[in-house]
Amino acid sequence: MELTDLQNIWSQYDNKINENTRLNKEILKNFIISKTEKKIDWIKIKAIFNLLIPIPIIIFIALPRINFSTEIDFLIGISMFLSVSILTYYWAIKYYLILDKIDFSLPITFIKKDLMRLEKFKLKITKIGFILMPIALIGIFLSADIPFFDKNMIVFYILIVTVMIMSIYVTFKHGIFNRFKKINLEIEKIMELES
């Protein structure tokens, strides 16, 4: 066997190895994209749920229990609550629309950009939502004629503050950051495979 024959055989093996490596990378990339797409689909389902669930709660639970009044406390309270509720519902719609625009048939850099935009928006609306939550609660107390400065309500207020602090911690520590961190890691793996 001559040197040129050996070089040809070696070259064929190199080509096969390169082709196998390329195919393996392509399979792994498709697997990661599929996994990431499923995570985004679950986020979409949750976003749709967040859009739909307030409607039956308002119709079947809240409306029958509201005693409409023309008293100033009721009007201020219902205005505070509705303002926060409408704003957060608007944000939920906008969040879903941003989420729905993520298209996995586009190049990975576009997907990464859309995911970063989604993450920024979600963090922003979640922070502002937690800041506005006391306004909505005060609105509920005023409209329901719950004595706000009654000393018997102190335990209830402590419970509300505790629940809010825990939900802020869980949302930011284990919810939003964790979810987007995993998705971003998968996107980074895809980008590494493409390079």
CYANA upper distance limits for C-alpha pairs under 8 A (distance plus 0.5 A):
  1 MET  CA      5 ASP  CA      6.87
  1 MET  CA      6 LEU  CA      7.60
  2 GLU  CA      6 LEU  CA      6.97
  3 LEU  CA      7 GLN  CA      6.63
  4 THR  CA      8 ASN  CA      6.60
  5 ASP  CA      9 ILE  CA      6.69
  6 LEU  CA     10 TRP  CA      6.48
  7 GLN  CA     11 SER  CA      6.44
  8 ASN  CA     12 GLN  CA      6.64
  9 ILE  CA     13 TYR  CA      6.77
 10 TRP  CA     14 ASP  CA      6.66
 11 SER  CA     15 ASN  CA      6.65
 12 GLN  CA     16 LYS  CA      6.68
 13 TYR  CA     17 ILE  CA      6.56
 14 ASP  CA     18 ASN  CA      6.53
 15 ASN  CA     19 GLU  CA      6.51
 16 LYS  CA     20 ASN  CA      6.52
 17 ILE  CA     21 THR  CA      6.51
 18 ASN  CA     22 ARG  CA      6.58
 19 GLU  CA     23 LEU  CA      6.61
 20 ASN  CA     24 ASN  CA      6.53
 21 THR  CA     25 LYS  CA      6.60
 22 ARG  CA     26 GLU  CA      6.61
 23 LEU  CA     27 ILE  CA      6.60
 24 ASN  CA     28 LEU  CA      6.56
 25 LYS  CA     29 LYS  CA      6.41
 25 LYS  CA    193 LEU  CA      6.56
 26 GLU  CA     30 ASN  CA      6.63
 26 GLU  CA    193 LEU  CA      8.34
 27 ILE  CA     31 PHE  CA      6.63
 28 LEU  CA     32 ILE  CA      6.69
 29 LYS  CA     33 ILE  CA      6.59
 29 LYS  CA    189 LYS  CA      8.47
 29 LYS  CA    190 ILE  CA      6.07
 29 LYS  CA    193 LEU  CA      7.10
 30 ASN  CA     34 SER  CA      6.50
 31 PHE  CA     35 LYS  CA      6.68
 32 ILE  CA     36 THR  CA      6.58
 32 ILE  CA    186 GLU  CA      6.96
 32 ILE  CA    189 LYS  CA      8.48
 32 ILE  CA    190 ILE  CA      7.47
 33 ILE  CA     37 GLU  CA      6.45
 33 ILE  CA    104 PHE  CA      8.08
 33 ILE  CA    186 GLU  CA      8.30
 33 ILE  CA    187 ILE  CA      8.35
 33 ILE  CA    190 ILE  CA      7.92
 34 SER  CA     38 LYS  CA      6.73
 35 LYS  CA     39 LYS  CA      7.01
 36 THR  CA     40 ILE  CA      6.82
 36 THR  CA    183 ILE  CA      6.71
 36 THR  CA    186 GLU  CA      7.33
 36 THR  CA    187 ILE  CA      8.40
 37 GLU  CA     41 ASP  CA      6.61
 37 GLU  CA    104 PHE  CA      7.70
 38 LYS  CA     42 TRP  CA      6.78
 39 LYS  CA     43 ILE  CA      6.84
 39 LYS  CA    183 ILE  CA      8.22
 40 ILE  CA     44 LYS  CA      6.68
 40 ILE  CA     99 LEU  CA      8.36
 41 ASP  CA     45 ILE  CA      6.75
 42 TRP  CA     46 LYS  CA      6.74
 43 ILE  CA     47 ALA  CA      6.61
 44 LYS  CA     48 ILE  CA      6.63
 44 LYS  CA     96 TYR  CA      7.30
 44 LYS  CA     99 LEU  CA      7.27
 44 LYS  CA    100 ASP  CA      7.86
 45 ILE  CA     49 PHE  CA      6.63
 46 LYS  CA     50 ASN  CA      6.65
 47 ALA  CA     51 LEU  CA      6.81
 47 ALA  CA     92 ALA  CA      7.60
 47 ALA  CA     95 TYR  CA      8.15
 47 ALA  CA     96 TYR  CA      6.42
 48 ILE  CA     52 LEU  CA      6.71
 48 ILE  CA     96 TYR  CA      7.74
 49 PHE  CA     53 ILE  CA      6.32
 50 ASN  CA     54 PRO  CA      7.69
 50 ASN  CA     92 ALA  CA      7.72
 51 LEU  CA     55 ILE  CA      8.49
 51 LEU  CA     89 TYR  CA      7.63
 51 LEU  CA     92 ALA  CA      6.98
 51 LEU  CA     93 ILE  CA      7.45
 52 LEU  CA     56 PRO  CA      8.22
 53 ILE  CA     57 ILE  CA      7.10
 54 PRO  CA     58 ILE  CA      6.53
 55 ILE  CA     59 ILE  CA      6.70
 56 PRO  CA     60 PHE  CA      6.12
 56 PRO  CA     61 ILE  CA      7.98
 57 ILE  CA     61 ILE  CA      5.67
 57 ILE  CA     62 ALA  CA      6.84
 58 ILE  CA     62 ALA  CA      5.26
 58 ILE  CA     63 LEU  CA      6.36
 59 ILE  CA     63 LEU  CA      6.14
 59 ILE  CA     64 PRO  CA      8.12
 60 PHE  CA     64 PRO  CA      7.22
 61 ILE  CA     65 ARG  CA      7.29
 62 ALA  CA     66 ILE  CA      6.83
 66 ILE  CA    144 ALA  CA      7.90
 67 ASN  CA    144 ALA  CA      8.27
 68 PHE  CA     74 PHE  CA      8.19
 69 SER  CA     74 PHE  CA      6.80
 69 SER  CA     75 LEU  CA      8.02
 70 THR  CA     74 PHE  CA      7.31
 70 THR  CA     75 LEU  CA      7.04
 71 GLU  CA     75 LEU  CA      6.86
 72 ILE  CA     76 ILE  CA      6.52
 73 ASP  CA     77 GLY  CA      6.40
 73 ASP  CA    142 LEU  CA      5.96
 73 ASP  CA    143 SER  CA      6.73
 73 ASP  CA    145 ASP  CA      8.08
 74 PHE  CA     78 ILE  CA      6.47
 74 PHE  CA    142 LEU  CA      6.27
 74 PHE  CA    143 SER  CA      4.47
 74 PHE  CA    144 ALA  CA      7.62
 74 PHE  CA    145 ASP  CA      7.77
 75 LEU  CA     79 SER  CA      6.50
 75 LEU  CA    143 SER  CA      7.38
 76 ILE  CA     80 MET  CA      6.66
 76 ILE  CA    139 GLY  CA      7.53
 76 ILE  CA    142 LEU  CA      7.78
 76 ILE  CA    143 SER  CA      7.90
 77 GLY  CA     81 PHE  CA      6.70
 77 GLY  CA    138 ILE  CA      7.36
 77 GLY  CA    139 GLY  CA      4.16
 77 GLY  CA    140 ILE  CA      6.49
 77 GLY  CA    141 PHE  CA      7.58
 77 GLY  CA    142 LEU  CA      5.13
 77 GLY  CA    143 SER  CA      5.05
 78 ILE  CA     82 LEU  CA      6.40
 78 ILE  CA    139 GLY  CA      6.24
 78 ILE  CA    140 ILE  CA      7.36
 78 ILE  CA    142 LEU  CA      8.14
 78 ILE  CA    143 SER  CA      6.01
 79 SER  CA     83 SER  CA      6.43
 79 SER  CA    139 GLY  CA      7.69
 80 MET  CA     84 VAL  CA      6.94
 80 MET  CA    135 ILE  CA      6.90
 80 MET  CA    136 ALA  CA      6.44
 80 MET  CA    138 ILE  CA      8.23
 80 MET  CA    139 GLY  CA      5.48
 81 PHE  CA     85 SER  CA      6.58
 81 PHE  CA    135 ILE  CA      7.53
 81 PHE  CA    136 ALA  CA      4.88
 81 PHE  CA    137 LEU  CA      7.70
 81 PHE  CA    138 ILE  CA      8.32
 81 PHE  CA    139 GLY  CA      5.31
 81 PHE  CA    140 ILE  CA      6.78
 82 LEU  CA     86 ILE  CA      6.34
 82 LEU  CA    136 ALA  CA      8.27
 83 SER  CA     87 LEU  CA      6.66
 84 VAL  CA     88 THR  CA      6.63
 84 VAL  CA    132 LEU  CA      7.16
 84 VAL  CA    133 MET  CA      8.16
 84 VAL  CA    135 ILE  CA      7.95
 84 VAL  CA    136 ALA  CA      6.51
 85 SER  CA     89 TYR  CA      6.54
 85 SER  CA    136 ALA  CA      8.07
 86 ILE  CA     90 TYR  CA      6.58
 87 LEU  CA     91 TRP  CA      6.80
 88 THR  CA     92 ALA  CA      6.66
 88 THR  CA    125 ILE  CA      8.35
 88 THR  CA    129 GLY  CA      7.37
 89 TYR  CA     93 ILE  CA      6.83
 90 TYR  CA     94 LYS  CA      6.76
 91 TRP  CA     95 TYR  CA      6.44
 91 TRP  CA    125 ILE  CA      7.37
 92 ALA  CA     96 TYR  CA      6.74
 93 ILE  CA     97 LEU  CA      6.78
 94 LYS  CA     98 ILE  CA      6.76
 95 TYR  CA     99 LEU  CA      6.61
 95 TYR  CA    118 LEU  CA      7.74
 95 TYR  CA    121 PHE  CA      7.74
 95 TYR  CA    122 LYS  CA      7.53
 96 TYR  CA    100 ASP  CA      6.44
 97 LEU  CA    101 LYS  CA      6.91
 98 ILE  CA    102 ILE  CA      7.68
 98 ILE  CA    114 ASP  CA      8.37
 98 ILE  CA    118 LEU  CA      6.83
 99 LEU  CA    118 LEU  CA      7.08
101 LYS  CA    114 ASP  CA      8.37
102 ILE  CA    111 ILE  CA      6.85
102 ILE  CA    114 ASP  CA      6.68
102 ILE  CA    115 LEU  CA      7.91
103 ASP  CA    111 ILE  CA      7.25
104 PHE  CA    108 ILE  CA      8.14
104 PHE  CA    111 ILE  CA      7.10
106 LEU  CA    110 PHE  CA      6.89
106 LEU  CA    111 ILE  CA      7.22
107 PRO  CA    111 ILE  CA      7.15
108 ILE  CA    112 LYS  CA      6.57
108 ILE  CA    187 ILE  CA      7.86
108 ILE  CA    190 ILE  CA      8.05
108 ILE  CA    191 MET  CA      7.41
109 THR  CA    113 LYS  CA      6.69
110 PHE  CA    114 ASP  CA      6.68
111 ILE  CA    115 LEU  CA      6.60
112 LYS  CA    116 MET  CA      6.64
112 LYS  CA    184 ASN  CA      8.08
112 LYS  CA    187 ILE  CA      7.24
113 LYS  CA    117 ARG  CA      6.78
114 ASP  CA    118 LEU  CA      6.65
115 LEU  CA    119 GLU  CA      6.56
116 MET  CA    120 LYS  CA      6.64
117 ARG  CA    121 PHE  CA      6.68
118 LEU  CA    122 LYS  CA      6.59
119 GLU  CA    123 LEU  CA      6.64
119 GLU  CA    176 ILE  CA      8.44
119 GLU  CA    180 PHE  CA      7.27
120 LYS  CA    124 LYS  CA      6.63
121 PHE  CA    125 ILE  CA      6.64
122 LYS  CA    126 THR  CA      6.47
122 LYS  CA    176 ILE  CA      8.30
123 LEU  CA    127 LYS  CA      6.63
123 LEU  CA    176 ILE  CA      7.82
124 LYS  CA    128 ILE  CA      6.73
125 ILE  CA    129 GLY  CA      6.25
126 THR  CA    130 PHE  CA      6.75
127 LYS  CA    131 ILE  CA      6.87
128 ILE  CA    132 LEU  CA      6.62
129 GLY  CA    133 MET  CA      6.54
130 PHE  CA    134 PRO  CA      8.32
130 PHE  CA    168 ILE  CA      7.98
132 LEU  CA    136 ALA  CA      7.13
133 MET  CA    137 LEU  CA      6.76
134 PRO  CA    138 ILE  CA      6.54
135 ILE  CA    139 GLY  CA      6.62
136 ALA  CA    140 ILE  CA      6.77
137 LEU  CA    141 PHE  CA      6.76
138 ILE  CA    142 LEU  CA      6.61
139 GLY  CA    143 SER  CA      6.53
140 ILE  CA    144 ALA  CA      6.39
141 PHE  CA    145 ASP  CA      6.41
141 PHE  CA    146 ILE  CA      5.42
141 PHE  CA    147 PRO  CA      7.81
141 PHE  CA    148 PHE  CA      7.22
142 LEU  CA    146 ILE  CA      6.82
142 LEU  CA    147 PRO  CA      8.50
142 LEU  CA    148 PHE  CA      8.20
147 PRO  CA    153 MET  CA      8.40
148 PHE  CA    153 MET  CA      7.91
149 PHE  CA    153 MET  CA      7.97
150 ASP  CA    154 ILE  CA      8.03
153 MET  CA    157 TYR  CA      6.72
154 ILE  CA    158 ILE  CA      6.68
155 VAL  CA    159 LEU  CA      6.69
156 PHE  CA    160 ILE  CA      6.74
157 TYR  CA    161 VAL  CA      6.65
158 ILE  CA    162 THR  CA      6.54
159 LEU  CA    163 VAL  CA      6.61
160 ILE  CA    164 MET  CA      6.61
161 VAL  CA    165 ILE  CA      6.62
162 THR  CA    166 MET  CA      6.64
163 VAL  CA    167 SER  CA      6.51
164 MET  CA    168 ILE  CA      6.55
165 ILE  CA    169 TYR  CA      6.69
166 MET  CA    170 VAL  CA      6.60
167 SER  CA    171 THR  CA      6.28
168 ILE  CA    172 PHE  CA      6.61
169 TYR  CA    173 LYS  CA      6.13
169 TYR  CA    174 HIS  CA      8.23
170 VAL  CA    174 HIS  CA      5.72
170 VAL  CA    175 GLY  CA      6.72
171 THR  CA    175 GLY  CA      4.98
171 THR  CA    176 ILE  CA      6.56
172 PHE  CA    176 ILE  CA      6.01
172 PHE  CA    177 PHE  CA      6.42
173 LYS  CA    177 PHE  CA      6.77
173 LYS  CA    178 ASN  CA      7.41
174 HIS  CA    178 ASN  CA      5.83
174 HIS  CA    179 ARG  CA      8.23
175 GLY  CA    179 ARG  CA      6.50
176 ILE  CA    180 PHE  CA      6.65
177 PHE  CA    181 LYS  CA      6.27
178 ASN  CA    182 LYS  CA      6.79
179 ARG  CA    183 ILE  CA      7.00
180 PHE  CA    184 ASN  CA      6.43
181 LYS  CA    185 LEU  CA      6.64
182 LYS  CA    186 GLU  CA      6.88
183 ILE  CA    187 ILE  CA      6.80
184 ASN  CA    188 GLU  CA      6.66
185 LEU  CA    189 LYS  CA      6.80
186 GLU  CA    190 ILE  CA      6.83
187 ILE  CA    191 MET  CA      6.74
188 GLU  CA    192 GLU  CA      6.67
189 LYS  CA    193 LEU  CA      6.75
190 ILE  CA    194 GLU  CA      6.77
191 MET  CA    195 SER  CA      6.89
